[in-house]
Each structure stands twice: as C-alpha cells, then as structure tokens.
Amino acid sequence: MKIDAHQHFWQYDPQRYAWITAELGAIRRDYAPADLQPLLAAEGLGGCVLVESEPSEAATQRLLHQAAQHAFIKGVVGWVDLQAPDVAERLAYYQQFSQLKGFRHGLQGEPDRALMRRPAFRRGIAALGAAGFAYDLLILPDQLGYATELAAAFPHQRFVLNHLAKPPIRAGQVAAWAAALRALAAHPNVWCKVSGLVTEAAWHQWQPPDFRPYLDVAFEAFGPARLLFGSDWPVCELAGGYAAVVALARQYVAALSVPEQALFWGGAAAACYQLAS
C-alpha cells in the first residue's frame, strides 16, 4: 500500500494554532479527513499517517478519534510532554490505542536549541522506547548535531526526521546541512521523511531541479529503505498543493528500481511506524 507518511488535520483557532502566522494565512481554516481522502485517492495512495499540529494531549485525543472513524488513517503521531514526571504513566495509557504509533514535539521552535540534551527529555525518550513508540524529530539544521547525539544515546529507539530538517533550499545552501544529515543518517535507527520541502523553497517560483541536490544527499545517506514519502498537507497548499508534491516525488524516484520505489511509497513507513498491512 502507498502511504502518505506525514499530513495534518485541524480545526483552526488563532490561539491554539498561533504558529499559523499571517504569512500562512491561506491555511487559516479547518482541514478534515473528508478534505484529504479524495486527494489520496486521486494519487493512488491508500493511507496516511496523521501527525500532531498542536502540543496538547487533548489534540492527540482528537486525532485518535479521527483515526477510529476513518480506515485510511493508518497511524497517528501524537503529542505528550516527554519531560513530565509522569510521562511513563501517560505512555502506558496510550498503549491501548493501536493506531497511535509515535509522538512529536516542535523542537524547531524551542529557545533552548540543545533541549535534546536535557536529562528530563532523555528520560522521556527512554520511556518512549520502553513503551514501543517512535519519535518524530521536528528540527532545523542547527539541531541536527543534537539529534545525532540522541540517536547514538538511544540506539534501539526509532527516530523519524521530519522534512529533512528543513534544509535552506531557498538560499541554495547544501554543504553544511548535508554533512550534518549524513552524520545523523549513519545511525540505522533513524528514518527520514521526504516532506515539507516545497515550503522551504520559493513558494511560487520553485522548479523540480531546485530540490535535486537535497534529494540526492538524502537518498545517498538514508537509502530508500529509510526514506518515507510525506506530503505535509495542508501546509503544502502554500507552495503548489498536493498533486504537485506527489508529482515532484514521483519524478525523482522514477530512476529507482521497482522494489526501491515500493519502499519509498510505503514499505519504509510500514516498517518504521509498525503499520498493519
């Protein structure tokens, strides 16, 4: 099955979704399963992984409710406070939800760029591993070194890098990001989502060749078995839309073998998130 490994739903509220700034005004509205399902069907994708977009357990419960109502949602990546004293108890509670596959926190926006080094955060990661959940890394290039340290410290924890750590595509800078990404990819417990790239480029002027240097590095570093396609819908609506993101990925992976393409379009996601077949 072909899987979109990274997308979101939300009921827009200016307080709860303060990250949707005026610059992102085009997506200041509700997005629901009924909006995504026809997009998946049109592109031949059979399912998706629904990822948190609001740091609250109440939002995680809403995502789980949506997953229970819609069979095409194959997994959920929710939010929990990893630094909370009772995180192990919270994770034990969430083990009852078979569609909950992992958790994420917006590390990219944290003032403490080295938050991944905090003992409380690492206790949370240890609890995640004990409970069998994956952890999505939402970071920027300056945090790749800390993520590499984290992956080394927890070699049995499954980590999933979101959006290739948002490389500086608009600026056309590759070298420093590439070196840091390769260091992270050297750890076999890390997967990476090919997602969120169009919004790191010039939104209305990008061309497919703009992404090739970054995709070349990612595929060389991780290989198709640890790369997951993700649309980052509806955020991708800011810079081309769903069909354009799928077409961009299809064009790049067309040179891969059929088995390698199958890994990229779903096999890697199924392995990483332990999705039911």
N, C-alpha and C positions, 0 to 999 in steps of 0.2 A: 504494500500500500504506500502511495505517495503521501508524505506528511509535510505540512507547514508547521515547522517546529517553534514558531515564535509569532504570536499575534495577541491582541488585546480586545477586551470589551470594557466599556464603562458607561455609567450614567453621569454625564458631565455636571460637575458642581465646581464653581470657581474657588471655593475654599479647599475642598478635598483634592482638587486637581490644579493646584497652583503652578505646577510645572508646565501646564499648557498655557504659555505666555501669549501676549498679544501677537507676537511673531508667528505663533502656531494657531492663529485664530480660525483657520479653515477646518480644524478638527475639534473646535469647541462645540461639540454636540454629542448626543448619545450614539453608541455603537453597540449593536446587539448580535446574537447568533444569526438572526434572520438576515442581517446585512452581509455576513460573511459567507454563509452557506452557498449562495449562487456563485460567488467568486471562486470558491474552491472547486465547485462542480465544473465551471467553465474552463478551468485549467487542468482538470483531470486529477485533482488532489482529493484523497479520500478522507483525510482527517487533519487535525491540528493539535498543537499544544498551546493551551491558553496560559498566558503569563501575567502576573500581577502588574498593575499600574498605579497602585495606591498602597502605601505602607500601613496596613491595618489588618487585623485578623477578621474584622467584620467584612472587609472586601474579599478576603480569602474565602469566607463562607459563601459569599455571593457567587464567586467563581465556581465553587464546588456545586452549588445549586444549579448553575447553568450547565455544568458538565453532566449532572444527573439527568437533565432534561433533554440533552442533545447528544446522540450517539457519535456524531462526527468529532466531538471533543474527546480526544484520546488520552489526554493528560493535562494536569494543572500544575503550574509553578506558582505557589502562593507566597505569602509573607508571614514571618514570625520574627519576634525580637530575639535574635540569636544571643544578645548579651544579657537577657533577662535571667535572674537566678533560677526561675522555674522552667527554663527552656526545655529540659529533658521531659518534664511532665507534659508540656504543651505538645511536643513532638509525639509522645506516646498517645495522646488524644487523637492526633491527626492520622495515626497509623490505621485507623478504622476506615479511612476513605481511600479506596483502591485507586481512584483516578488522581490522587494527589501524589505527584512524582518528585517534587523538589520545592525549594524555596529560593527567594531572591531578595536582595536589598539594594537600594540605589547608592552603592559605594561611590559612583561617579560624582555625586554631589556632596560628599562628606567633606567638611573643612579639614578634618584630620585625614590627610592623604594616606597615612600609614595605619589606618584603623585595623587593617587585617593582621597587624602585629599585636593588637591588644589581647591580653590573656582572656578577658571575658568573651571576646569574639571567637577566639580559638576554642574555648570551652564549648561554645555553641556549635562550631564546626565538628568537634568531636562527638557531640550529641547527635548531630545530623547523621554522621556515619553509623553510629550505633543503631539509629532508627531506620537506616536504609534509604535515606533521601539523597537526591542530588542537590548541588548548589550552583545556581547561576551567578556568574560574575558579571555584574554591570559596572564596568570600569572604563577609565580613559587611559590613553597611552602612558601617562606618567605613573600609573599604578600597576603596570604590567610586572615590574620587578617585585612588588609586594605579593602579587598573585603567584608568581613563580616560587617565592619562598613558601607560600601557603600550600601550594601543590606538593612541594617537596616534603613539607612537615606532615602532610596527611596523604600518604601515597595510596591509601585504599579508598579515599573519598572521591566520588565522581564530581568533577567540576565541569561547568559548561560556560565558556567565554561567550558573552553576547556581543554581536555586532563587530567582531574582530577588534574589540576595544576602541572602536570609533577612530580609525586612522585619519590623518589630516589630508583627506582626498582633495578638498577644495584648494588647499595650498600646494598640492602636488608633492608633499614630502613623504619619503618612503624609508630611508635608510635607518634612522633611529628606531622607528616603530617596528620595522622588520626584524632588527636584531633582538629587540625585546620579545616580540611574538615568537620567534624561533626558540628562544630560551624557555618560554612557557610551554611550547609545543613539545619540547624534549621530554616532558613528563607524560607518560602514557595514560594517566588518569584524568587528563584534560581533553575535552571535546571543544568544538568551536562552531558557533552559528554564523553562517554566511547570511547576514541580515543587517538591516539598518544602514546600508551603505549609501543609498541614493540621497538620504538626508544629510550625509557628510560631504556630498558633492554640491556643485552649483545646482540648486533645485530645478531650475527651468532650462538650463543650458547643458546638462551633462550628456555625454555620449558614452557608449559602451567601452571604448578604449581607455576612458578615464580610470576605469576600475581594474584593468588588466594587471598593472604592477602589484596591486594589493592582493588580488585573487591568486596570482602566480605564487606569491610568498605564502599565502595561506595553504594552498594545495600542496606546495612543496613541503611545508612544515608539518602539517597535520595528516595529509593524505585523505582520500575520500572516505575512509572508514571512520574518521573522527570529525568530519565536517557535516553539518546539518543545514538544509535549506530553511530559511525563515523569512517571511515577508515583512515583518514588523508592521503589519496592518493594524490599525488605520493610520499610523504615523507616516507610512509610505505615501499616503494620499497627498502629502505636501509636495512630493517631488516625482510625480509620474503615475502613481497608482499601482494597484495590484497586478494587473496584466503586464505592465512594463517591468516590474520587479521579477516576475516569473520569466519573462522573455529574456531578460538580462542573464539570469542564471542558466537558462536553457542554452543560450548561445555559447556561454563559456564552457559548460560541461559536455557539449556535443562532441568534443575531441576525446572524451574518456571512453573506456570500454563500457559495454552494457552492464556488467556486474558493478563497476565503479559508479556508474550513474545511479544504479539501484540503491547503493549505499547512501549516496548524497541525498537522494529524494525520499529516503525513509528508513533504510536499514540502519544508518548510524543513529538516528533519533530513537528507533525502537530499542537499540542496544543501550544507549546512554540513559534513557528515561525508563527502561524496562517496560515498554508499552506492550499491551496484549495484542496478539496477532488478529 
